[in-house]
């Protein structure tokens, strides 16, 4: 029986969520599996991967072949490195303590890189929010200034209209007097 380490799709339409499983190569994608090794959520940034490295390395030792995507996930989490270091221990190239120390330092470096990416993303998001807030405040200030200008213009037109009405009212009696003189 040939065993594959592959992804089994779960979640809803448009929001995939995967289980990393060891399954018989002949079984369906979402069908029977031998063991669940972890989960993979590509919806988050960076993607959330929760994998049991020990179980994955054990399946690799037993001859399980990962698919391309599963291989990338195993490499990202360090399961392939553990498998490689365990091969070196079996051959006598290094001791188990040395292999464990190498794996631990690699995992610490990887965790540091992931944290740096998360902090960079959160900083970029905060900068984008600050920039949007500043742009919104400038737009509000322009809108308020435009409303003030419109109010001043409306007052000026009202004053001009009142002056025109007053001037017309002053001219109206003079016109009436002229009309009375011409009629008499």
Secondary structure as UniProt FT lines:
FT   STRAND          3..12
FT   TURN            13..14
FT   STRAND          15..24
FT   TURN            25..26
FT   TURN            29..30
FT   STRAND          35..41
FT   TURN            42..43
FT   STRAND          48..51
FT   HELIX           53..61
FT   TURN            62..63
FT   STRAND          65..66
FT   HELIX           68..77
FT   HELIX           79..91
FT   HELIX           96..183
//
